[in-house]
Amino acid sequence: MAHTITVQRGDELEEPFRRRIAEVYVRAFADDFAGFSRDTGKLADAFEHMLLLERFFVALIDDEPAGLASLTSGAETLFDPRPVEIRRHLGLLRGSVAASVIRRWFMPPSKDQRPQVAEIGFVSTEPAFQGRGVATALLQHLLALPGYSEYVLADIKDTNVAALGLYAKLGFTVVERRPMRFARRAGFSELVSMRLVQEG
């Protein structure tokens, strides 16, 4: 039986969804957070407060969060982390490092701050909903939003072949490949950025 996928902005959902959105986020990027904790519940405890829900779009199947993606433009950021809150859940050392990493890696505004350019990030699907078109539905929703003519997907790991294939299918083209020192230790060798320019 086919299930309908609906996409809603995070702040349009009830506040209790904040926790569920945080859980999708930390499960999808658990490998990246493993240095802080391998306990996704603890990571969700630490990070849920910082999500700016108006920047996240959530795919729902039967009212369950099945995936998410973020969208920012200009100087907008995705997070408002409180280091004290992060340290409370991850400990003084790991919490301090986590807060610093979030600010350094995930909060700098886009390099291209023209108002009609949108950056899409953190595209992810819950394991239970893989193969149901969740990421496609999210991206199609974002690409149909008014006010943007260009879309950027930055810093995708080159090993994420399925994602790169989906983005290419939707019309994105590679604009940069950035070799990363020490990346091989993390299981990839370069970060790929892609762009889509919509005509009209």
PyMOL commands that place a pseudoatom at each C-alpha (Angstrom):
pseudoatom trace, name=CA, resn=MET, resi=1, chain=A, elem=C, hetatm=0, pos=[0.000, 0.000, 0.000]
pseudoatom trace, name=CA, resn=ALA, resi=2, chain=A, elem=C, hetatm=0, pos=[1.410, 3.384, -1.089]
pseudoatom trace, name=CA, resn=HIS, resi=3, chain=A, elem=C, hetatm=0, pos=[1.800, 6.014, 1.588]
pseudoatom trace, name=CA, resn=THR, resi=4, chain=A, elem=C, hetatm=0, pos=[1.480, 9.723, 0.829]
pseudoatom trace, name=CA, resn=ILE, resi=5, chain=A, elem=C, hetatm=0, pos=[4.491, 11.857, 1.670]
pseudoatom trace, name=CA, resn=THR, resi=6, chain=A, elem=C, hetatm=0, pos=[3.710, 15.369, 2.871]
pseudoatom trace, name=CA, resn=VAL, resi=7, chain=A, elem=C, hetatm=0, pos=[6.345, 18.024, 3.503]
pseudoatom trace, name=CA, resn=GLN, resi=8, chain=A, elem=C, hetatm=0, pos=[5.980, 20.727, 6.151]
pseudoatom trace, name=CA, resn=ARG, resi=9, chain=A, elem=C, hetatm=0, pos=[8.256, 23.366, 7.567]
pseudoatom trace, name=CA, resn=GLY, resi=10, chain=A, elem=C, hetatm=0, pos=[9.453, 22.443, 11.034]
pseudoatom trace, name=CA, resn=ASP, resi=11, chain=A, elem=C, hetatm=0, pos=[7.909, 25.434, 12.776]
pseudoatom trace, name=CA, resn=GLU, resi=12, chain=A, elem=C, hetatm=0, pos=[4.494, 24.593, 11.284]
pseudoatom trace, name=CA, resn=LEU, resi=13, chain=A, elem=C, hetatm=0, pos=[4.468, 21.351, 13.250]
pseudoatom trace, name=CA, resn=GLU, resi=14, chain=A, elem=C, hetatm=0, pos=[3.631, 21.177, 16.930]
pseudoatom trace, name=CA, resn=GLU, resi=15, chain=A, elem=C, hetatm=0, pos=[6.567, 21.895, 19.293]
pseudoatom trace, name=CA, resn=PRO, resi=16, chain=A, elem=C, hetatm=0, pos=[6.740, 18.219, 20.437]
pseudoatom trace, name=CA, resn=PHE, resi=17, chain=A, elem=C, hetatm=0, pos=[7.954, 17.469, 16.915]
pseudoatom trace, name=CA, resn=ARG, resi=18, chain=A, elem=C, hetatm=0, pos=[11.194, 19.299, 17.811]
pseudoatom trace, name=CA, resn=ARG, resi=19, chain=A, elem=C, hetatm=0, pos=[12.437, 16.206, 19.634]
pseudoatom trace, name=CA, resn=ARG, resi=20, chain=A, elem=C, hetatm=0, pos=[11.484, 13.887, 16.791]
pseudoatom trace, name=CA, resn=ILE, resi=21, chain=A, elem=C, hetatm=0, pos=[13.162, 16.155, 14.240]
pseudoatom trace, name=CA, resn=ALA, resi=22, chain=A, elem=C, hetatm=0, pos=[16.309, 16.185, 16.395]
pseudoatom trace, name=CA, resn=GLU, resi=23, chain=A, elem=C, hetatm=0, pos=[16.276, 12.372, 16.505]
pseudoatom trace, name=CA, resn=VAL, resi=24, chain=A, elem=C, hetatm=0, pos=[16.077, 12.134, 12.697]
pseudoatom trace, name=CA, resn=TYR, resi=25, chain=A, elem=C, hetatm=0, pos=[18.955, 14.606, 12.459]
pseudoatom trace, name=CA, resn=VAL, resi=26, chain=A, elem=C, hetatm=0, pos=[21.309, 12.850, 14.881]
pseudoatom trace, name=CA, resn=ARG, resi=27, chain=A, elem=C, hetatm=0, pos=[20.572, 9.370, 13.515]
pseudoatom trace, name=CA, resn=ALA, resi=28, chain=A, elem=C, hetatm=0, pos=[21.295, 10.500, 9.962]
pseudoatom trace, name=CA, resn=PHE, resi=29, chain=A, elem=C, hetatm=0, pos=[24.632, 12.050, 10.922]
pseudoatom trace, name=CA, resn=ALA, resi=30, chain=A, elem=C, hetatm=0, pos=[25.566, 9.711, 13.773]
pseudoatom trace, name=CA, resn=ASP, resi=31, chain=A, elem=C, hetatm=0, pos=[28.948, 8.891, 12.201]
pseudoatom trace, name=CA, resn=ASP, resi=32, chain=A, elem=C, hetatm=0, pos=[29.874, 12.576, 12.168]
pseudoatom trace, name=CA, resn=PHE, resi=33, chain=A, elem=C, hetatm=0, pos=[28.939, 12.929, 15.841]
pseudoatom trace, name=CA, resn=ALA, resi=34, chain=A, elem=C, hetatm=0, pos=[30.559, 9.684, 17.034]
pseudoatom trace, name=CA, resn=GLY, resi=35, chain=A, elem=C, hetatm=0, pos=[33.484, 11.591, 18.556]
pseudoatom trace, name=CA, resn=PHE, resi=36, chain=A, elem=C, hetatm=0, pos=[31.072, 13.296, 20.950]
pseudoatom trace, name=CA, resn=SER, resi=37, chain=A, elem=C, hetatm=0, pos=[28.840, 10.302, 21.719]
pseudoatom trace, name=CA, resn=ARG, resi=38, chain=A, elem=C, hetatm=0, pos=[27.552, 7.135, 20.075]
pseudoatom trace, name=CA, resn=ASP, resi=39, chain=A, elem=C, hetatm=0, pos=[24.318, 7.435, 22.054]
pseudoatom trace, name=CA, resn=THR, resi=40, chain=A, elem=C, hetatm=0, pos=[21.854, 9.097, 19.662]
pseudoatom trace, name=CA, resn=GLY, resi=41, chain=A, elem=C, hetatm=0, pos=[19.443, 9.756, 22.537]
pseudoatom trace, name=CA, resn=LYS, resi=42, chain=A, elem=C, hetatm=0, pos=[22.105, 11.733, 24.359]
pseudoatom trace, name=CA, resn=LEU, resi=43, chain=A, elem=C, hetatm=0, pos=[22.972, 13.612, 21.157]
pseudoatom trace, name=CA, resn=ALA, resi=44, chain=A, elem=C, hetatm=0, pos=[19.312, 14.500, 20.628]
pseudoatom trace, name=CA, resn=ASP, resi=45, chain=A, elem=C, hetatm=0, pos=[19.173, 15.726, 24.241]
pseudoatom trace, name=CA, resn=ALA, resi=46, chain=A, elem=C, hetatm=0, pos=[22.176, 17.953, 23.556]
pseudoatom trace, name=CA, resn=PHE, resi=47, chain=A, elem=C, hetatm=0, pos=[21.139, 19.317, 20.164]
pseudoatom trace, name=CA, resn=GLU, resi=48, chain=A, elem=C, hetatm=0, pos=[17.337, 19.596, 20.072]
pseudoatom trace, name=CA, resn=HIS, resi=49, chain=A, elem=C, hetatm=0, pos=[17.281, 23.065, 21.650]
pseudoatom trace, name=CA, resn=MET, resi=50, chain=A, elem=C, hetatm=0, pos=[19.461, 24.570, 18.930]
pseudoatom trace, name=CA, resn=LEU, resi=51, chain=A, elem=C, hetatm=0, pos=[17.409, 23.705, 15.842]
pseudoatom trace, name=CA, resn=LEU, resi=52, chain=A, elem=C, hetatm=0, pos=[15.858, 26.750, 14.178]
pseudoatom trace, name=CA, resn=LEU, resi=53, chain=A, elem=C, hetatm=0, pos=[12.758, 24.883, 13.047]
pseudoatom trace, name=CA, resn=GLU, resi=54, chain=A, elem=C, hetatm=0, pos=[11.738, 27.459, 10.451]
pseudoatom trace, name=CA, resn=ARG, resi=55, chain=A, elem=C, hetatm=0, pos=[14.833, 26.457, 8.433]
pseudoatom trace, name=CA, resn=PHE, resi=56, chain=A, elem=C, hetatm=0, pos=[14.053, 22.721, 8.386]
pseudoatom trace, name=CA, resn=PHE, resi=57, chain=A, elem=C, hetatm=0, pos=[11.542, 20.904, 6.201]
pseudoatom trace, name=CA, resn=VAL, resi=58, chain=A, elem=C, hetatm=0, pos=[10.180, 17.572, 7.393]
pseudoatom trace, name=CA, resn=ALA, resi=59, chain=A, elem=C, hetatm=0, pos=[8.804, 14.748, 5.245]
pseudoatom trace, name=CA, resn=LEU, resi=60, chain=A, elem=C, hetatm=0, pos=[5.921, 12.982, 6.986]
pseudoatom trace, name=CA, resn=ILE, resi=61, chain=A, elem=C, hetatm=0, pos=[4.495, 9.534, 6.291]
pseudoatom trace, name=CA, resn=ASP, resi=62, chain=A, elem=C, hetatm=0, pos=[1.442, 8.685, 8.415]
pseudoatom trace, name=CA, resn=ASP, resi=63, chain=A, elem=C, hetatm=0, pos=[2.350, 11.653, 10.649]
pseudoatom trace, name=CA, resn=GLU, resi=64, chain=A, elem=C, hetatm=0, pos=[5.785, 10.154, 11.355]
pseudoatom trace, name=CA, resn=PRO, resi=65, chain=A, elem=C, hetatm=0, pos=[8.927, 12.153, 10.475]
pseudoatom trace, name=CA, resn=ALA, resi=66, chain=A, elem=C, hetatm=0, pos=[10.465, 10.166, 7.625]
pseudoatom trace, name=CA, resn=GLY, resi=67, chain=A, elem=C, hetatm=0, pos=[13.216, 12.565, 6.625]
pseudoatom trace, name=CA, resn=LEU, resi=68, chain=A, elem=C, hetatm=0, pos=[14.355, 16.156, 6.637]
pseudoatom trace, name=CA, resn=ALA, resi=69, chain=A, elem=C, hetatm=0, pos=[16.271, 18.802, 4.751]
pseudoatom trace, name=CA, resn=SER, resi=70, chain=A, elem=C, hetatm=0, pos=[17.308, 22.357, 5.557]
pseudoatom trace, name=CA, resn=LEU, resi=71, chain=A, elem=C, hetatm=0, pos=[17.111, 25.508, 3.484]
pseudoatom trace, name=CA, resn=THR, resi=72, chain=A, elem=C, hetatm=0, pos=[18.889, 28.805, 4.135]
pseudoatom trace, name=CA, resn=SER, resi=73, chain=A, elem=C, hetatm=0, pos=[19.490, 31.950, 2.120]
pseudoatom trace, name=CA, resn=GLY, resi=74, chain=A, elem=C, hetatm=0, pos=[21.774, 34.936, 2.587]
pseudoatom trace, name=CA, resn=ALA, resi=75, chain=A, elem=C, hetatm=0, pos=[23.105, 35.201, 6.150]
pseudoatom trace, name=CA, resn=GLU, resi=76, chain=A, elem=C, hetatm=0, pos=[20.558, 32.785, 7.644]
pseudoatom trace, name=CA, resn=THR, resi=77, chain=A, elem=C, hetatm=0, pos=[21.861, 30.003, 9.884]
pseudoatom trace, name=CA, resn=LEU, resi=78, chain=A, elem=C, hetatm=0, pos=[20.326, 26.696, 10.980]
pseudoatom trace, name=CA, resn=PHE, resi=79, chain=A, elem=C, hetatm=0, pos=[21.265, 26.573, 14.629]
pseudoatom trace, name=CA, resn=ASP, resi=80, chain=A, elem=C, hetatm=0, pos=[21.329, 28.664, 17.783]
pseudoatom trace, name=CA, resn=PRO, resi=81, chain=A, elem=C, hetatm=0, pos=[23.462, 26.504, 20.085]
pseudoatom trace, name=CA, resn=ARG, resi=82, chain=A, elem=C, hetatm=0, pos=[23.800, 27.166, 23.797]
pseudoatom trace, name=CA, resn=PRO, resi=83, chain=A, elem=C, hetatm=0, pos=[27.152, 25.708, 24.886]
pseudoatom trace, name=CA, resn=VAL, resi=84, chain=A, elem=C, hetatm=0, pos=[25.932, 25.332, 28.487]
pseudoatom trace, name=CA, resn=GLU, resi=85, chain=A, elem=C, hetatm=0, pos=[23.064, 23.111, 27.318]
pseudoatom trace, name=CA, resn=ILE, resi=86, chain=A, elem=C, hetatm=0, pos=[25.321, 20.998, 25.080]
pseudoatom trace, name=CA, resn=ARG, resi=87, chain=A, elem=C, hetatm=0, pos=[27.869, 20.535, 27.888]
pseudoatom trace, name=CA, resn=ARG, resi=88, chain=A, elem=C, hetatm=0, pos=[25.075, 19.527, 30.272]
pseudoatom trace, name=CA, resn=HIS, resi=89, chain=A, elem=C, hetatm=0, pos=[24.405, 16.429, 28.157]
pseudoatom trace, name=CA, resn=LEU, resi=90, chain=A, elem=C, hetatm=0, pos=[27.818, 15.649, 26.644]
pseudoatom trace, name=CA, resn=GLY, resi=91, chain=A, elem=C, hetatm=0, pos=[30.124, 16.684, 29.495]
pseudoatom trace, name=CA, resn=LEU, resi=92, chain=A, elem=C, hetatm=0, pos=[32.473, 19.617, 29.834]
pseudoatom trace, name=CA, resn=LEU, resi=93, chain=A, elem=C, hetatm=0, pos=[35.164, 18.576, 27.341]
pseudoatom trace, name=CA, resn=ARG, resi=94, chain=A, elem=C, hetatm=0, pos=[33.100, 16.876, 24.630]
pseudoatom trace, name=CA, resn=GLY, resi=95, chain=A, elem=C, hetatm=0, pos=[30.301, 19.401, 24.979]
pseudoatom trace, name=CA, resn=SER, resi=96, chain=A, elem=C, hetatm=0, pos=[32.686, 22.330, 24.567]
pseudoatom trace, name=CA, resn=VAL, resi=97, chain=A, elem=C, hetatm=0, pos=[34.277, 20.739, 21.491]
pseudoatom trace, name=CA, resn=ALA, resi=98, chain=A, elem=C, hetatm=0, pos=[30.845, 19.922, 20.015]
pseudoatom trace, name=CA, resn=ALA, resi=99, chain=A, elem=C, hetatm=0, pos=[29.623, 23.507, 20.473]
pseudoatom trace, name=CA, resn=SER, resi=100, chain=A, elem=C, hetatm=0, pos=[32.807, 24.813, 18.841]
pseudoatom trace, name=CA, resn=VAL, resi=101, chain=A, elem=C, hetatm=0, pos=[32.531, 22.409, 15.885]
pseudoatom trace, name=CA, resn=ILE, resi=102, chain=A, elem=C, hetatm=0, pos=[28.878, 23.325, 15.312]
pseudoatom trace, name=CA, resn=ARG, resi=103, chain=A, elem=C, hetatm=0, pos=[29.710, 27.032, 15.248]
pseudoatom trace, name=CA, resn=ARG, resi=104, chain=A, elem=C, hetatm=0, pos=[32.756, 26.582, 13.003]
pseudoatom trace, name=CA, resn=TRP, resi=105, chain=A, elem=C, hetatm=0, pos=[31.418, 24.017, 10.515]
pseudoatom trace, name=CA, resn=PHE, resi=106, chain=A, elem=C, hetatm=0, pos=[27.646, 24.299, 10.471]
pseudoatom trace, name=CA, resn=MET, resi=107, chain=A, elem=C, hetatm=0, pos=[26.917, 27.980, 11.163]
pseudoatom trace, name=CA, resn=PRO, resi=108, chain=A, elem=C, hetatm=0, pos=[28.958, 30.099, 8.750]
pseudoatom trace, name=CA, resn=PRO, resi=109, chain=A, elem=C, hetatm=0, pos=[26.577, 31.703, 6.232]
pseudoatom trace, name=CA, resn=SER, resi=110, chain=A, elem=C, hetatm=0, pos=[26.656, 30.690, 2.602]
pseudoatom trace, name=CA, resn=LYS, resi=111, chain=A, elem=C, hetatm=0, pos=[29.514, 32.027, 0.495]
pseudoatom trace, name=CA, resn=ASP, resi=112, chain=A, elem=C, hetatm=0, pos=[26.946, 33.209, -2.056]
pseudoatom trace, name=CA, resn=GLN, resi=113, chain=A, elem=C, hetatm=0, pos=[24.605, 35.597, -0.241]
pseudoatom trace, name=CA, resn=ARG, resi=114, chain=A, elem=C, hetatm=0, pos=[22.475, 36.800, -3.134]
pseudoatom trace, name=CA, resn=PRO, resi=115, chain=A, elem=C, hetatm=0, pos=[18.848, 36.667, -1.914]
pseudoatom trace, name=CA, resn=GLN, resi=116, chain=A, elem=C, hetatm=0, pos=[17.657, 34.429, -4.751]
pseudoatom trace, name=CA, resn=VAL, resi=117, chain=A, elem=C, hetatm=0, pos=[20.234, 31.729, -3.931]
pseudoatom trace, name=CA, resn=ALA, resi=118, chain=A, elem=C, hetatm=0, pos=[19.191, 29.002, -1.484]
pseudoatom trace, name=CA, resn=GLU, resi=119, chain=A, elem=C, hetatm=0, pos=[21.481, 26.462, 0.145]
pseudoatom trace, name=CA, resn=ILE, resi=120, chain=A, elem=C, hetatm=0, pos=[19.984, 23.025, 0.803]
pseudoatom trace, name=CA, resn=GLY, resi=121, chain=A, elem=C, hetatm=0, pos=[21.566, 20.829, 3.459]
pseudoatom trace, name=CA, resn=PHE, resi=122, chain=A, elem=C, hetatm=0, pos=[21.197, 17.899, 5.830]
pseudoatom trace, name=CA, resn=VAL, resi=123, chain=A, elem=C, hetatm=0, pos=[19.074, 15.902, 3.381]
pseudoatom trace, name=CA, resn=SER, resi=124, chain=A, elem=C, hetatm=0, pos=[18.347, 12.649, 5.197]
pseudoatom trace, name=CA, resn=THR, resi=125, chain=A, elem=C, hetatm=0, pos=[15.875, 9.772, 5.360]
pseudoatom trace, name=CA, resn=GLU, resi=126, chain=A, elem=C, hetatm=0, pos=[15.018, 7.633, 8.374]
pseudoatom trace, name=CA, resn=PRO, resi=127, chain=A, elem=C, hetatm=0, pos=[16.216, 4.027, 7.823]
pseudoatom trace, name=CA, resn=ALA, resi=128, chain=A, elem=C, hetatm=0, pos=[12.667, 2.657, 8.176]
pseudoatom trace, name=CA, resn=PHE, resi=129, chain=A, elem=C, hetatm=0, pos=[11.533, 4.826, 5.258]
pseudoatom trace, name=CA, resn=GLN, resi=130, chain=A, elem=C, hetatm=0, pos=[14.448, 4.279, 2.853]
pseudoatom trace, name=CA, resn=GLY, resi=131, chain=A, elem=C, hetatm=0, pos=[13.468, 3.597, -0.748]
pseudoatom trace, name=CA, resn=ARG, resi=132, chain=A, elem=C, hetatm=0, pos=[10.095, 5.347, -0.579]
pseudoatom trace, name=CA, resn=GLY, resi=133, chain=A, elem=C, hetatm=0, pos=[11.042, 8.566, -2.353]
pseudoatom trace, name=CA, resn=VAL, resi=134, chain=A, elem=C, hetatm=0, pos=[11.398, 10.654, 0.797]
pseudoatom trace, name=CA, resn=ALA, resi=135, chain=A, elem=C, hetatm=0, pos=[14.489, 12.600, -0.308]
pseudoatom trace, name=CA, resn=THR, resi=136, chain=A, elem=C, hetatm=0, pos=[12.995, 13.162, -3.756]
pseudoatom trace, name=CA, resn=ALA, resi=137, chain=A, elem=C, hetatm=0, pos=[9.781, 14.563, -2.220]
pseudoatom trace, name=CA, resn=LEU, resi=138, chain=A, elem=C, hetatm=0, pos=[11.778, 16.879, 0.045]
pseudoatom trace, name=CA, resn=LEU, resi=139, chain=A, elem=C, hetatm=0, pos=[13.913, 18.230, -2.771]
pseudoatom trace, name=CA, resn=GLN, resi=140, chain=A, elem=C, hetatm=0, pos=[10.989, 18.679, -5.151]
pseudoatom trace, name=CA, resn=HIS, resi=141, chain=A, elem=C, hetatm=0, pos=[9.190, 20.646, -2.436]
pseudoatom trace, name=CA, resn=LEU, resi=142, chain=A, elem=C, hetatm=0, pos=[12.202, 22.908, -1.859]
pseudoatom trace, name=CA, resn=LEU, resi=143, chain=A, elem=C, hetatm=0, pos=[12.768, 23.459, -5.572]
pseudoatom trace, name=CA, resn=ALA, resi=144, chain=A, elem=C, hetatm=0, pos=[9.137, 24.583, -5.939]
pseudoatom trace, name=CA, resn=LEU, resi=145, chain=A, elem=C, hetatm=0, pos=[9.354, 27.263, -3.228]
pseudoatom trace, name=CA, resn=PRO, resi=146, chain=A, elem=C, hetatm=0, pos=[8.933, 30.803, -4.583]
pseudoatom trace, name=CA, resn=GLY, resi=147, chain=A, elem=C, hetatm=0, pos=[11.685, 33.388, -4.455]
pseudoatom trace, name=CA, resn=TYR, resi=148, chain=A, elem=C, hetatm=0, pos=[14.732, 31.342, -5.437]
pseudoatom trace, name=CA, resn=SER, resi=149, chain=A, elem=C, hetatm=0, pos=[16.369, 30.849, -8.819]
pseudoatom trace, name=CA, resn=GLU, resi=150, chain=A, elem=C, hetatm=0, pos=[19.545, 29.024, -7.763]
pseudoatom trace, name=CA, resn=TYR, resi=151, chain=A, elem=C, hetatm=0, pos=[20.091, 26.190, -5.320]
pseudoatom trace, name=CA, resn=VAL, resi=152, chain=A, elem=C, hetatm=0, pos=[23.357, 24.983, -3.819]
pseudoatom trace, name=CA, resn=LEU, resi=153, chain=A, elem=C, hetatm=0, pos=[24.186, 21.655, -2.170]
pseudoatom trace, name=CA, resn=ALA, resi=154, chain=A, elem=C, hetatm=0, pos=[27.537, 22.037, -0.417]
pseudoatom trace, name=CA, resn=ASP, resi=155, chain=A, elem=C, hetatm=0, pos=[30.059, 19.546, 0.944]
pseudoatom trace, name=CA, resn=ILE, resi=156, chain=A, elem=C, hetatm=0, pos=[28.529, 16.165, 0.082]
pseudoatom trace, name=CA, resn=LYS, resi=157, chain=A, elem=C, hetatm=0, pos=[30.852, 13.256, 0.804]
pseudoatom trace, name=CA, resn=ASP, resi=158, chain=A, elem=C, hetatm=0, pos=[32.016, 11.620, -2.427]
pseudoatom trace, name=CA, resn=THR, resi=159, chain=A, elem=C, hetatm=0, pos=[31.082, 8.225, -0.993]
pseudoatom trace, name=CA, resn=ASN, resi=160, chain=A, elem=C, hetatm=0, pos=[27.397, 9.246, -0.812]
pseudoatom trace, name=CA, resn=VAL, resi=161, chain=A, elem=C, hetatm=0, pos=[26.780, 7.881, -4.308]
pseudoatom trace, name=CA, resn=ALA, resi=162, chain=A, elem=C, hetatm=0, pos=[23.002, 7.532, -3.939]
pseudoatom trace, name=CA, resn=ALA, resi=163, chain=A, elem=C, hetatm=0, pos=[22.581, 11.171, -2.906]
pseudoatom trace, name=CA, resn=LEU, resi=164, chain=A, elem=C, hetatm=0, pos=[24.882, 12.457, -5.652]
pseudoatom trace, name=CA, resn=GLY, resi=165, chain=A, elem=C, hetatm=0, pos=[22.923, 10.394, -8.196]
pseudoatom trace, name=CA, resn=LEU, resi=166, chain=A, elem=C, hetatm=0, pos=[19.591, 11.769, -6.974]
pseudoatom trace, name=CA, resn=TYR, resi=167, chain=A, elem=C, hetatm=0, pos=[20.823, 15.361, -7.104]
pseudoatom trace, name=CA, resn=ALA, resi=168, chain=A, elem=C, hetatm=0, pos=[22.133, 14.879, -10.646]
pseudoatom trace, name=CA, resn=LYS, resi=169, chain=A, elem=C, hetatm=0, pos=[18.791, 13.368, -11.677]
pseudoatom trace, name=CA, resn=LEU, resi=170, chain=A, elem=C, hetatm=0, pos=[17.040, 16.494, -10.393]
pseudoatom trace, name=CA, resn=GLY, resi=171, chain=A, elem=C, hetatm=0, pos=[19.314, 18.703, -12.497]
pseudoatom trace, name=CA, resn=PHE, resi=172, chain=A, elem=C, hetatm=0, pos=[22.145, 19.614, -10.130]
pseudoatom trace, name=CA, resn=THR, resi=173, chain=A, elem=C, hetatm=0, pos=[25.645, 19.745, -11.612]
pseudoatom trace, name=CA, resn=VAL, resi=174, chain=A, elem=C, hetatm=0, pos=[28.992, 19.498, -9.824]
pseudoatom trace, name=CA, resn=VAL, resi=175, chain=A, elem=C, hetatm=0, pos=[30.692, 22.865, -9.372]
pseudoatom trace, name=CA, resn=GLU, resi=176, chain=A, elem=C, hetatm=0, pos=[33.480, 21.944, -6.946]
pseudoatom trace, name=CA, resn=ARG, resi=177, chain=A, elem=C, hetatm=0, pos=[35.378, 18.926, -5.645]
pseudoatom trace, name=CA, resn=ARG, resi=178, chain=A, elem=C, hetatm=0, pos=[37.382, 19.671, -2.522]
pseudoatom trace, name=CA, resn=PRO, resi=179, chain=A, elem=C, hetatm=0, pos=[39.990, 17.088, -1.444]
pseudoatom trace, name=CA, resn=MET, resi=180, chain=A, elem=C, hetatm=0, pos=[40.048, 16.804, 2.332]
pseudoatom trace, name=CA, resn=ARG, resi=181, chain=A, elem=C, hetatm=0, pos=[43.133, 16.094, 4.388]
pseudoatom trace, name=CA, resn=PHE, resi=182, chain=A, elem=C, hetatm=0, pos=[42.524, 13.257, 6.829]
pseudoatom trace, name=CA, resn=ALA, resi=183, chain=A, elem=C, hetatm=0, pos=[39.212, 12.463, 5.083]
pseudoatom trace, name=CA, resn=ARG, resi=184, chain=A, elem=C, hetatm=0, pos=[40.322, 8.937, 4.136]
pseudoatom trace, name=CA, resn=ARG, resi=185, chain=A, elem=C, hetatm=0, pos=[40.443, 8.117, 7.823]
pseudoatom trace, name=CA, resn=ALA, resi=186, chain=A, elem=C, hetatm=0, pos=[36.739, 9.029, 7.924]
pseudoatom trace, name=CA, resn=GLY, resi=187, chain=A, elem=C, hetatm=0, pos=[35.987, 6.857, 4.891]
pseudoatom trace, name=CA, resn=PHE, resi=188, chain=A, elem=C, hetatm=0, pos=[35.821, 9.457, 2.090]
pseudoatom trace, name=CA, resn=SER, resi=189, chain=A, elem=C, hetatm=0, pos=[38.309, 11.450, 0.037]
pseudoatom trace, name=CA, resn=GLU, resi=190, chain=A, elem=C, hetatm=0, pos=[36.630, 14.657, -1.105]
pseudoatom trace, name=CA, resn=LEU, resi=191, chain=A, elem=C, hetatm=0, pos=[33.621, 16.914, -0.576]
pseudoatom trace, name=CA, resn=VAL, resi=192, chain=A, elem=C, hetatm=0, pos=[31.456, 17.673, -3.597]
pseudoatom trace, name=CA, resn=SER, resi=193, chain=A, elem=C, hetatm=0, pos=[29.350, 20.809, -4.109]
pseudoatom trace, name=CA, resn=MET, resi=194, chain=A, elem=C, hetatm=0, pos=[26.540, 21.030, -6.677]
pseudoatom trace, name=CA, resn=ARG, resi=195, chain=A, elem=C, hetatm=0, pos=[24.345, 23.788, -8.100]
pseudoatom trace, name=CA, resn=LEU, resi=196, chain=A, elem=C, hetatm=0, pos=[21.046, 24.043, -9.933]
pseudoatom trace, name=CA, resn=VAL, resi=197, chain=A, elem=C, hetatm=0, pos=[19.964, 27.175, -11.796]
pseudoatom trace, name=CA, resn=GLN, resi=198, chain=A, elem=C, hetatm=0, pos=[16.274, 27.328, -12.632]
pseudoatom trace, name=CA, resn=GLU, resi=199, chain=A, elem=C, hetatm=0, pos=[15.284, 29.091, -15.818]
pseudoatom trace, name=CA, resn=GLY, resi=200, chain=A, elem=C, hetatm=0, pos=[12.483, 31.649, -15.863]
for i in range(1, 200): cmd.bond("trace and resi %d" % i, "trace and resi %d" % (i + 1))
show_as sticks, trace
zoom trace
